[in-house]
Amino acid sequence: MNSEVLKRFDRIVAILIQLQSKRVVKAQELADRFGVSLRTIYRDVRTLEESGVPIVSEAGIGYSIMEGYRLPPVMFTREEATSFIAAEKLMQRFSDKSLGRHFQSAIYKIKSVLRWSEKDLYDSLEKNVLVHETFPLFKDGISNALEILMNGIVNKQQVLIFYLSFESDEVSERVIEPIGMFHEYNFWYLVAYCHLRHDYRQFRSDRIHSIRLLDKPFTREHERLDYYLKEKNKSPEKLIRLRVKKKAAKYIKNSRRFYGFISEEVQEDYINMNFMCSEEAVQHFVRWYMMIGDYAEIIEPEPVKIAARELLQKIATRL
């Protein structure tokens, strides 16, 4: 059997697995994944149909497998088995306890179909992979925040939270309609419609003090999560140019991306860095700049220079 035939066989098996993993799969999605043409995907799907797999196809929608059709579990490769270790460690540190338990249960089912050699590999490698959390993601005593929020998103149910915002010293009661969640800067963030503010807001997971799923449906239709994230980034931005001494530049290489870093130009002794920063974020940028202020110069714009001088003056009055 030549290599092309083997590649096609592996691809057809992978297509079958992907069809079983989702309700509907588009032909273009399959073509993009395997780096082949749509015509090749059509031919592969036809092969599956001819082998007895009940595939339903609708023009403009995609492919799906008839409800109730299942194949026995497939065998995992050595590389796939080791990838589960990283996934399990990350789930233990970056999800709440409730979701962590569900994932651990799923991992047991996955491990049950591994070959003996893969099971031994998993057990030996698992003890030598560690993931440490940087910050606590949730308050002590809240073990199921992510699970509740995900149920609210899927079932379109309102959620009651007691939340401590950054600007406040007191916890406030909020009834929200959760839309989506994203992980950024070591924290989980929730985008939701807030009935208290009558507007869309972001909530950080570690500031939720209590949470409960309500038996109340959403009061309105909401867009997908990416719509609100794009809206958040629509505020006018300004270009900030920074000149940093080379010996100091390495210390901000990781943190600069949090402040709108877009490009750099390396010179003999300096690195010119360009940032795109919204009006609201200028103060955050200036405070970050202070950490390397003795090794860096704000080239432009003038309002950011002024903001830096004003902050220095405030600091000077307290010395």
N, C-alpha and C positions, 0 to 999 in steps of 0.2 A: 504494500500500500504506500503510494507516494506521499510526499509531505503536503501537497495541495489538497489531496483527499482527506488527510488527517485534519488539516486546518478547517476544512469545510465541516467535517464531522463535529469537531469541537465547537464551531460557531453555531451549528444547528442545535446542539445540546444546550449551549448557553442561551440561545433564543428561547428555547422551551422553558428553561428555568426563569427567564425574565418574564415570559408570558404568565407563568404561574405566580409571580411575585406582585403583579399589579392587575387591577381590573381591566384597564385598557392600555395598550402600548402602541405608539405610533410607529409607522415604518421608518420615518426619518430619524426617530430616536434610536432605533436599532442600527440604522445605517451609520449614524454618527458614532455610536459606541464601537462598532467593529471596523470602521474605516472602509466600508464597501459601498457600492452603489445601491440605489433603491431597487434596481432590477435584480441584483443579487439577493436582496432580502425577500423580494417577491418569490424568487425561485426556492429559497430555503424554506419559507413558510409553506409553499405548495408541497415540498417534500414531507414536511411534518403532517400535513393534511392527508397525504397519500399513505402515510404510515399509520393512520388511524387516530391521530390527535384531533379532537373536535374543536377546530378554531373557527370563531365567528369573526367576519371582517365587514366593516362598514366604511364606505368611501368617505374620506374626509374626517373620519373619527379615529380608526385604528383597528388593532386586532385584540381579541379577548378569547379566553378559553371557556368553553361551556361550563356553567356552574355545576359543581359536583365532581368534575374530572380531576383526579389527582394521580401523580406517580409516586412510588415509594421514594424516601429520601435519597438524594444523590450522595456520592462519596466526595469528600473534600480533599483538595490537594494539600500538600505539606505547607505551601505558602499561605493558602487560605486559612488553614488551621492556626498558624502562628499569628495571622492578622487578628484573630478573635482575642488573643491575649491583650493586645493594645486596646482593643475596643472595650474589653471588660475592665481594664484598669482605669480608662478614661471615664467610663460610666460610674465607677465607684467614687471618683473624685469630683466629677462635674455634673452630677444629677442628685436629686434628693434620695432619701433612703428608700422610699416606696418604689420609685422607678428602678432604683438599683437592685432591689429584690426581684422585681419582674424580669429584669435583664439577666440576673444570675440564674433564674429558673429557665430562661430561654437558652442560656449557655449550656446548662446541663443537658438539655434536649439535643443541642448541636453536638456536644461531646459524646453523646450516646451512639452516634452514627460514625464517629471517627474510627479509623483502623487502629490496632493496638500500637503501632509504631508512632502514629500521630498523637495518641493519648499520652504516651510516655514523653514525647517531645513537649507537649503542652504542659504537663505537670512539672517537668524539669525547668522549662523556660519561665513559667509563671512566677516562680520564686525569685527570679533575677530581673524582673521588670517592675519598677516602682514609678508612681506618678504622685507628686506632692502638690496639693492645692496651695495657691498663693494667698487667697483670701477666703474666709467662710462665705459660701454662696447663699446660705439660708440661716435664719435665726434658730437658736437652739429650741427644740420642742416642735418645730415645723418639719415633719418628715415626709409630707406628701404634696408640697406646693406645686411642683411641676405636674404631677399627675392630675391634680384638681384643675389647673389652668388648661392642660391639654384636653381634658374632658369638656371644659367649658367651650374651648375653641371648636372641637369636633361636633358637640351636641348643640352648639349655639345657645348656651345657658349663661345667665348672669352669675357673677362671682362677687362675694363680699370679702373685702380685705380691710385690715387696719394697717395704715401705712404711715411711715414717718418720712416726710420729704426732706430734702437736703436743707431747704430754707426754714423749716419749722422745728420747734422744740417739742411739739406735741403730736401724738399719733392721731390721725383723722380717719373716720370711717368712710370708705368709698365703695359704692356699688359700680361695678365695671362690666363691660362686655369685651372679653378678651379676643383679640384678633390674631395675634401671632407672637412668637418669641424668637430672640436671637441672642447669641453669646458673643460678647465683645469686651475687650479690656479686662478679662478674667471674671466677668459677671454675666448673669442672665438678665436680659431686659425684656419686659413685656410691653407690647403696644396694645392699648385698649381704649374703648370709648368710656369716659368717666362721667357718670350721671351727676356728680357733685359739681364738676367744672363745665358740664355740657359741651365737652370738646374731647378731642383725642389727646392722650397723654402717654408718656413712657414711665414705667415703674421698674425700679431695680429690685431684684429678688431678695437681696440681703436686708432691704428696708421694710419688707412685709413682716408684720408682727403676728398676724393671725389671718387665716384664710378659710373660706367655706363656700362650697358650691350651692347656689340657690336654685330653687325649683321655679325659676322664672325664665322665659325665653327672651332672646334679644328683642329689642324694640325697633330695630332698624337693620337694613342691609349694609354690610361693610365691604370695602374693597379688600383685595389680597394684601398681605403684609408688605410686599415690595413697593406698593403704591405709597404707603405712609412713610416708608424709609426714604423714598425719592422726594416726597414732599418736604421732609425734614431738611434735606440737603439743598433745597431750592433757594434758600436765602442768599442774597448777593455775597460774593466772595471777593477778597482782595489779594493781590499777589504780595507776598512778603519775601524780601531777599535778605539773606543772612550770610555774612562772611565769617567763617570759623577757622581758627588755627588747626592745622592737621593733628597736632598732638591731643587736642581736646575733642575732635570730631568723632573719634571712636567711642567716646563715652555716651554719645547721644544717638548712635546709629540705630538702636532698637526703639528708643522712645520717640524719635522724631516723627514716625508715621502716625502717631496719635495726634499730631498738631498740623496735619495737612501737607506733609512733605511730598513733593512731586518730582523733583530732579536735583542734580548737583553737577557742578563743573569743577574739576580738580585743577588747581594751579600749583605753583612751586611750593609755597609755604601755607597756603590757605585752601579751603574748599568753599566755593560759593553754593549755597543751598537755596532752593526756591520752595515756598510754601503757598498753598491756597487756603485762606482762612476766612471764615464768616465773621461778620461784625460782632456777633454775640461771643465768639470764641477768642477774640483778640486779647482779652484780659488773661485768659488761660495760657495763651501763647507767651505773653509777656512774663508771666510768673515762671513758666518753664524756662524761658530764655535767661532768667536771672541765675539759674544754676551754673551757666557757663559764661555769664556776662563779661568776666574778665578775660575771656579768650575769644569773644565773638563780638561782631559789630552788626547792627541793623543798618543795612544799606538804604532800604526804602520799604514802605512809604513813610512820610513824615508823621502822620497820626500815630503810627505804632511807636516811633521814636519818642513822641510826646508822652504816650501812655507809659512807656518804660521809665522816662524821667520822673513822671508824677509818682509812680510806685516807689522809686528810689528815694524821693523826697519824704514820702510817708514813712518809709523804713528809717531814714535818717533822724526823723523827729523822735523816734522811740529808742535811739541809741544813747 
